[in-house]
Amino acid sequence: MRLNEIKDNEGARKSRVRIGRGIGSGVGKTGGRGGKGQTARTGVAIGGFEGGQMPLHRRLPKRGFNKWRRKDFNEINLGFLQKAIDDKRVDAGKPITVASLVEDGVIRRAKDGLRLLGSGELKAKVDITVDHATATAKAAVEKAGGKVSVIEQKVLEADEAKRKKTAAKKAKAAS
């Protein structure tokens, strides 16, 4: 077989229907658009309009929200970190941070920090500094003889006061 002999199977590619080619073609005259009116014209963008009926996107309830300045973290699994150590891309003897992972080419850019996830197995003893780590990830690193340092997030006084107030309300409602 040669490259110039390669072709599709018979019937694999269907030619498009050329509309508006006379009444004998079956798709002439109105060209499949029905008769007259707004949608028979070009440039119609009704987008969700259902002829006056309440459109679907307004019939359904609103759910959830998108957090306003949401942080976007780099997520790294223990298995991926172990593979990087095995491939000699990361030196397990040195402290591991976001900056060192970017420098070693393990992650592309720093984003808003690093989140350590517990999927996979870690055999190397590492000292890693992260913004967030799952409980399983912490346990696995400590089991391997390593250490996880979690960067403390700055909590505003107003946020702390609000948290205490809601906790007090919940305690009052429970009793």
trRosetta pair geometry for C-beta under 8 A, 3 or more apart (Angstrom, degrees):
i j d omega theta_ij theta_ji phi_ij phi_ji
1 5 5.7 -135 -157 76 69 127
1 6 7.1 72 173 -68 112 80
2 5 4.8 90 57 3 77 106
2 6 7.9 -125 98 -22 45 80
3 6 6.0 -38 -159 3 40 115
8 12 4.0 -133 172 62 117 135
8 13 5.5 79 88 -12 169 104
9 12 4.6 103 59 -40 78 119
11 14 7.4 16 -167 -73 57 81
17 27 6.1 68 157 21 122 166
18 21 5.6 48 116 -30 100 134
18 25 7.8 -78 86 -168 81 152
18 27 8.0 151 93 81 41 126
19 25 7.8 167 -134 113 40 136
19 27 4.4 -86 -123 139 81 119
19 28 7.5 178 -175 -86 63 34
19 31 4.3 95 149 -153 118 88
19 32 5.6 -74 -132 5 146 115
20 27 7.2 -50 -25 126 38 83
20 28 6.1 88 -139 -134 24 54
20 31 4.2 -6 -63 -91 89 119
21 25 4.6 69 78 -29 95 159
21 27 7.3 38 32 79 84 83
21 28 5.8 -97 66 -92 40 95
22 25 5.4 105 69 -6 75 101
22 28 4.4 -75 99 -107 18 152
23 28 4.5 -114 -70 71 32 134
23 29 5.6 42 -87 -36 84 105
24 28 7.0 46 33 -11 46 143
25 28 5.0 112 44 -42 101 99
27 31 6.2 48 161 -140 81 46
27 32 5.4 -5 -150 -43 99 102
28 31 7.0 -19 -160 -74 20 60
30 33 5.2 -129 158 54 93 80
30 34 6.2 -118 153 76 147 15
30 35 5.9 -84 -99 -85 151 54
30 40 6.7 -67 -158 -135 102 113
33 39 6.6 -169 -174 126 96 83
33 40 4.7 119 132 -123 125 64
34 37 7.2 -21 103 43 117 122
34 39 7.0 37 48 90 123 111
34 40 6.3 -112 75 -78 80 98
35 40 6.8 -27 154 -78 17 143
36 40 5.4 -132 178 13 8 155
37 40 5.3 103 61 0 67 105
37 41 7.9 -130 107 -8 43 90
38 41 6.2 -66 -169 26 36 109
38 44 5.8 116 152 -117 86 128
38 46 7.6 93 125 -69 132 115
39 44 5.3 -175 -113 120 52 175
39 46 7.4 -34 -84 -25 99 131
41 44 6.0 116 77 -48 82 106
46 49 3.9 -93 172 34 105 119
48 55 4.7 59 163 -167 91 151
48 56 7.2 -120 -149 42 89 83
48 57 5.6 -35 -145 15 135 124
49 55 6.6 -73 -109 -78 23 126
50 53 4.3 -64 111 64 114 98
50 54 7.4 -11 57 77 129 22
50 55 4.9 158 -1 -97 111 70
50 56 7.3 108 -47 -19 141 77
54 58 5.5 -115 180 88 89 114
54 59 5.3 114 120 -69 111 92
55 58 5.1 78 65 17 80 102
55 59 6.9 -145 101 -13 36 92
56 59 5.5 -54 -139 32 33 112
56 60 6.5 25 166 -17 67 105
57 60 6.6 -48 -140 33 28 105
66 70 7.2 -86 173 -24 75 135
67 70 4.1 104 83 -74 109 101
71 112 4.1 -148 -164 117 93 160
71 113 6.9 6 170 23 130 109
72 111 5.1 -102 103 -168 89 120
72 112 5.3 117 56 6 54 114
73 111 6.2 143 -136 111 20 131
73 112 5.7 -74 -79 71 57 91
73 113 5.1 -37 -120 75 93 81
73 114 6.4 131 -172 -123 99 10
73 115 4.3 72 134 -18 144 110
73 131 6.3 -137 -121 63 124 133
73 132 6.8 -43 -125 33 167 117
74 98 6.7 135 37 -131 135 104
74 101 7.6 173 119 99 155 144
74 107 5.0 32 -156 -153 147 154
74 109 8.0 -173 -71 82 123 53
74 110 7.2 -96 -20 -166 130 30
74 111 5.1 154 -40 32 83 128
74 113 7.2 -144 25 103 81 35
74 114 5.1 -27 67 -108 100 66
74 115 6.9 176 82 23 46 74
75 114 8.0 144 -94 -163 25 56
75 115 4.8 -26 -104 71 71 105
75 117 5.7 34 -177 -21 100 122
76 80 5.6 -126 -166 80 77 125
76 81 5.8 82 152 -58 115 99
76 101 7.3 -102 -67 -142 157 158
76 106 7.6 36 -119 142 136 120
76 107 7.0 -87 -72 -63 118 122
76 114 6.5 -15 10 -164 114 102
76 115 7.4 153 21 77 66 54
76 116 6.1 -29 70 -111 87 58
76 117 6.9 177 83 22 34 86
77 80 4.6 94 60 6 85 103
77 81 7.0 -149 95 -5 45 87
77 117 4.8 -43 -98 77 66 104
77 118 7.5 -32 -147 73 76 12
77 119 4.2 -43 -145 66 126 94
77 120 4.9 101 145 7 110 122
78 81 5.5 -56 -149 37 34 113
78 82 6.3 35 153 -20 67 105
78 116 7.3 62 -65 -178 76 95
78 117 7.2 -122 -15 91 74 57
78 118 6.0 12 -11 -147 123 36
78 119 6.5 176 31 73 85 39
78 120 4.4 -167 79 78 79 98
78 121 6.5 -125 117 108 117 1
78 122 4.3 -89 -175 -43 112 106
78 137 6.0 -175 -52 -129 111 84
78 140 5.5 -23 -108 108 164 148
78 141 7.4 -143 -114 -62 118 82
79 82 5.7 -53 -148 36 31 112
79 83 6.4 33 152 -21 64 104
79 119 5.9 -57 5 119 114 74
79 120 1.8 -138 -39 -126 95 148
79 121 6.2 49 -90 25 81 50
79 122 7.7 -113 -68 -59 37 67
80 83 5.6 -51 -149 34 32 113
80 84 6.5 34 150 -20 63 104
80 120 6.6 177 -9 -7 57 166
81 84 5.7 -52 -151 35 32 113
81 85 6.5 32 150 -18 64 104
81 90 7.1 -47 -163 49 70 162
81 96 7.7 64 -150 180 120 168
81 106 7.9 46 -112 -169 60 147
81 116 7.9 4 -39 -135 146 98
81 120 7.8 154 33 91 80 141
81 122 6.4 -2 82 -104 114 109
81 126 7.3 -72 155 -11 129 171
81 128 7.8 -22 -149 -89 153 149
82 85 5.6 -53 -150 36 34 112
82 86 6.3 36 151 -19 67 105
82 120 6.4 -160 21 147 121 124
82 121 6.5 -3 -17 91 166 59
82 122 5.1 -158 -64 -113 112 56
82 123 6.2 82 -136 19 125 81
82 124 6.4 165 -121 9 76 103
83 86 5.6 -52 -145 38 32 113
83 87 6.2 25 155 -13 65 109
84 87 5.9 -58 -142 43 28 107
84 89 4.5 -79 -166 66 80 115
84 90 4.5 50 130 0 108 116
84 104 7.4 87 179 127 123 133
84 106 5.0 23 -128 -115 150 121
85 88 7.7 34 176 -76 33 27
85 89 7.6 -84 -68 52 22 72
85 90 5.1 -56 -82 72 63 101
85 92 5.0 47 -138 -58 126 107
85 124 4.9 -103 154 -7 165 159
85 126 7.5 -113 -81 -72 143 124
89 104 5.3 111 160 163 81 111
89 105 6.5 -99 -162 68 117 93
89 106 5.8 132 130 -73 127 92
90 96 6.5 26 -170 -107 126 118
90 100 7.6 88 -135 136 92 106
90 101 7.2 -7 -100 -107 120 70
90 104 5.4 77 -87 157 68 168
90 106 6.1 18 -59 -57 113 140
91 94 4.6 53 93 13 112 107
92 96 8.0 -24 -126 -46 44 118
92 124 4.2 -103 -124 170 152 134
92 125 6.5 101 158 67 119 55
92 126 5.2 -92 -152 -86 84 85
94 100 6.9 -170 118 -147 120 153
95 100 7.3 161 100 -16 65 157
95 127 4.7 -57 -110 97 72 109
95 128 7.4 157 -168 -94 65 27
95 129 6.5 30 172 -12 110 107
96 100 5.6 -131 -142 77 48 134
96 101 6.6 57 -172 -55 93 94
96 126 5.7 -2 1 -178 129 117
96 127 6.8 154 16 83 77 53
96 128 4.3 -22 68 -108 110 78
96 129 7.0 -178 87 22 56 67
97 100 4.9 96 48 8 74 100
97 101 7.1 -135 94 -5 39 88
97 114 7.7 -180 -176 5 47 146
97 128 7.7 163 -74 -158 40 57
97 129 4.8 -6 -100 59 84 111
98 101 5.8 -59 -151 36 31 111
98 102 6.4 30 152 -18 66 105
98 107 7.5 -55 -156 60 71 142
98 110 4.9 81 149 -137 123 90
98 113 6.4 -117 -64 -150 149 40
98 114 4.6 -163 -81 -35 97 116
98 129 8.0 -83 -11 92 73 90
98 130 8.0 109 -52 -116 89 55
99 102 5.8 -55 -150 36 31 110
99 103 6.2 31 152 -20 65 109
99 110 6.8 4 -80 -97 57 123
100 103 5.4 -53 -144 39 33 115
100 104 6.1 27 157 -14 67 109
101 104 5.9 -57 -142 43 29 106
101 106 4.4 -75 -165 60 84 118
101 107 4.8 36 134 17 114 104
101 114 7.2 110 23 -99 149 140
102 105 7.7 40 177 -71 30 26
102 106 7.6 -80 -65 49 23 75
102 107 5.8 -52 -82 76 63 87
102 108 7.4 0 -127 120 83 16
102 109 6.4 47 -122 -128 122 25
102 110 5.6 -45 -53 -63 145 78
107 110 7.7 101 106 -88 124 35
107 114 7.9 -161 -7 -105 166 103
110 113 7.7 18 167 -74 83 23
112 131 7.6 -3 123 -31 76 174
113 130 7.4 97 164 -175 98 60
113 131 3.3 35 161 -27 140 149
113 132 7.4 87 120 2 128 86
113 151 7.2 -129 -142 49 129 138
114 129 8.0 93 55 105 130 58
114 130 4.6 -101 96 -133 101 81
114 131 5.6 138 53 9 53 90
114 132 7.8 -166 102 38 49 66
115 130 6.6 108 -112 179 20 120
115 131 6.3 -50 -72 67 64 94
115 132 4.5 -10 -119 69 85 102
115 133 7.2 174 -165 -81 54 40
116 128 6.6 98 -80 124 146 142
116 130 4.7 -93 -18 -82 107 170
116 132 7.2 -167 26 98 68 53
116 133 4.1 -3 59 -114 110 88
116 134 6.9 -130 99 16 70 73
116 137 4.5 161 128 159 99 152
116 138 7.8 111 94 -58 127 62
116 141 7.7 3 158 -40 150 137
116 148 6.8 -129 54 -134 159 125
117 134 5.7 46 -131 1 49 126
117 137 5.8 -171 159 -66 11 133
118 134 4.9 -98 -18 80 106 125
118 135 7.6 -30 -46 74 145 47
118 136 3.1 51 -138 99 173 106
118 137 3.9 -128 -72 -56 77 68
118 139 7.6 23 -121 46 132 92
118 140 5.8 142 -142 -2 92 133
121 140 7.3 -143 -139 -159 46 129
122 126 7.2 -81 -177 14 130 120
122 140 5.2 106 32 144 111 110
122 141 6.1 -5 85 -90 156 58
122 144 5.1 -87 113 -33 96 156
122 146 7.5 -55 137 10 135 141
123 144 6.2 169 -162 -129 16 122
124 144 6.5 38 77 166 28 138
124 146 7.5 53 114 -60 63 127
125 144 5.7 -166 -88 136 54 90
125 145 4.1 -40 -110 88 112 106
125 146 4.9 171 -163 -68 54 78
126 141 6.5 -75 63 -146 94 103
126 144 7.4 20 15 100 79 130
126 146 4.3 8 55 -125 54 143
126 147 7.8 -131 104 40 50 56
127 146 6.1 -156 -67 -162 43 87
127 147 4.9 8 -121 55 76 100
127 149 7.4 29 178 -9 80 108
128 141 6.6 -97 28 -137 119 149
128 146 6.9 31 1 161 92 131
128 147 7.5 176 29 88 59 56
128 148 5.7 -15 69 -114 93 65
128 149 7.1 -168 96 28 44 75
129 149 4.4 -23 -107 72 75 109
129 151 6.5 68 174 -50 94 94
130 133 5.2 101 75 -55 141 97
130 148 6.6 -29 23 -164 111 95
130 149 7.4 142 23 77 60 57
130 150 6.1 -30 76 -109 78 61
130 151 7.0 -132 104 1 30 91
131 150 7.2 49 175 -159 16 73
131 151 5.2 -37 -106 47 56 113
131 153 7.4 67 -167 -70 90 97
132 150 6.8 51 -104 -142 28 109
133 137 4.8 -127 -175 88 93 123
133 138 5.1 111 123 -59 125 89
133 141 7.8 -46 -168 6 147 139
133 148 5.2 -42 6 -179 174 143
133 150 5.9 -120 13 -86 103 106
134 137 4.5 94 56 5 81 105
134 138 7.1 -147 92 -6 42 85
135 138 5.8 -53 -149 35 32 112
135 139 6.3 32 154 -19 65 108
136 139 5.7 -54 -146 38 32 112
136 140 6.2 32 156 -21 65 108
137 140 5.8 -56 -146 36 29 110
137 141 6.4 27 157 -17 64 107
137 148 7.2 106 123 -96 91 154
138 141 6.0 -59 -149 36 28 107
138 142 6.2 20 157 -11 65 112
138 148 4.9 -108 -120 37 77 153
139 142 6.0 -61 -145 43 28 107
139 143 6.1 34 154 -27 65 109
140 143 5.5 -50 -144 32 29 116
140 144 6.6 25 156 -14 62 106
141 144 5.9 -60 -153 39 30 107
141 146 4.3 -76 176 77 84 117
141 147 7.1 -102 139 24 115 5
141 148 5.0 101 77 -47 151 104
142 145 7.6 66 -175 -66 33 9
142 146 6.6 -99 -80 67 30 64
142 147 7.2 59 -95 -99 73 41
142 148 7.1 -72 -48 3 88 99
155 159 5.6 -124 -173 81 81 122
155 160 5.4 88 140 -60 118 102
156 159 4.4 91 63 5 88 105
156 160 7.0 -157 93 -7 46 86
157 160 5.6 -56 -147 38 33 112
157 161 6.2 35 154 -21 67 105
158 161 5.7 -52 -147 35 30 112
158 162 6.4 31 153 -19 63 107
159 162 5.7 -55 -148 37 31 112
159 163 6.3 34 152 -22 65 106
160 163 5.6 -52 -148 34 31 113
160 164 6.5 31 154 -18 64 105
161 164 5.8 -55 -149 37 31 111
161 165 6.3 33 152 -22 64 108
162 165 5.6 -54 -148 34 31 115
162 166 6.5 27 156 -14 65 105
163 166 6.1 -57 -148 38 29 106
163 167 6.3 30 153 -20 64 109
164 167 5.6 -56 -147 37 31 114
164 168 6.3 33 154 -21 65 105
165 168 5.8 -53 -150 33 29 111
165 169 6.6 31 150 -20 63 104
166 169 5.5 -49 -148 33 36 114
166 170 6.4 37 153 -20 66 104
167 170 5.8 -53 -149 35 32 111
167 171 6.4 32 152 -19 64 107
168 171 5.7 -54 -147 37 32 112
168 172 6.3 33 153 -20 65 107
169 172 5.7 -57 -149 37 30 111
169 173 6.3 28 154 -18 65 108
170 173 5.7 -56 -145 38 30 110
170 174 6.3 31 154 -23 64 107
171 174 5.8 -54 -146 33 29 112
171 175 6.6 15 159 -10 63 109
172 175 6.3 -65 -148 40 28 101
